Amino acid sequence: MSDEDLFSEDEEVISGDQEGGGGRRRIGLVPGIVIQVLKWTGVILGAIIFIVTVVVITMNIMLDRRPEAQTRVPQTEAYQPRRPPMDWYAVMGEGETLRGSTDDQPRRTFIVRPHIGYPQDAGALLSELTARRIEIREIISLYFSSRSANELQGAENRERVKRELRSKVNDILIEGRVQEVAFDEYQIVEF
């Protein structure tokens, strides 16, 4: 169909309602264009719906087949968030250590010097740590006294001890949260 046919005013349509072959009715320019526009609009909308449906189905199939491990970013040192520097609170005085017995038979002795790391410029938290110094020493002493040497020795156990002590100290604090517990000295010895 050419452009001339589309815009032709002389288009004629034979009506089936009229008797005899002599009655012809003419359709003007506007209804012919409207019919063509509607026809092509329907074709384009149908094509868009088909394409969107195919894309959605394809993406669902691809996402169902993808293993979970591929969506995670590997944890390496390059991806680890950097912690800001902390201030450290010495639970024990200068040169002092916390000593006690473990829950073993025969008993073993633990010797630790704990330090608590907290955010810089946290004056209220430092004041609370100072006020609760005896309480914090008691928490640490009871923790070590209720564990066996096997639960306290080794690098993995030491990290677990640090996490659990941090949690226990944070449970009693009101003014803030400590970020880390570290030890200058950490020994489990037989006597």
Sequence and secondary structure as in RCSB ss.txt:
>XXXX:A:sequence
MSDEDLFSEDEEVISGDQEGGGGRRRIGLVPGIVIQVLKWTGVILGAIIFIVTVVVITMNIMLDRRPEAQTRVPQ
TEAYQPRRPPMDWYAVMGEGETLRGSTDDQPRRTFIVRPHIGYPQDAGALLSELTARRIEIREIISLYFSSRSAN
ELQGAENRERVKRELRSKVNDILIEGRVQEVAFDEYQIVEF
>XXXX:A:secstr
  HHHHT TT EEE SSSSSTT EEE  HHHHHHHHHHHHHHHHHHHHHHHHHHHHHHHHHHHHHS GGGGS   
 GGGS     EEEEESS TT  EEEE S SS EEEEEEEEEEEETT HHHHHHHHHTHHHHHHHHHHHHHTS HH
HH SHHHHHHHHHHHHHHHHHH SS    EEEEEEEEEEE 
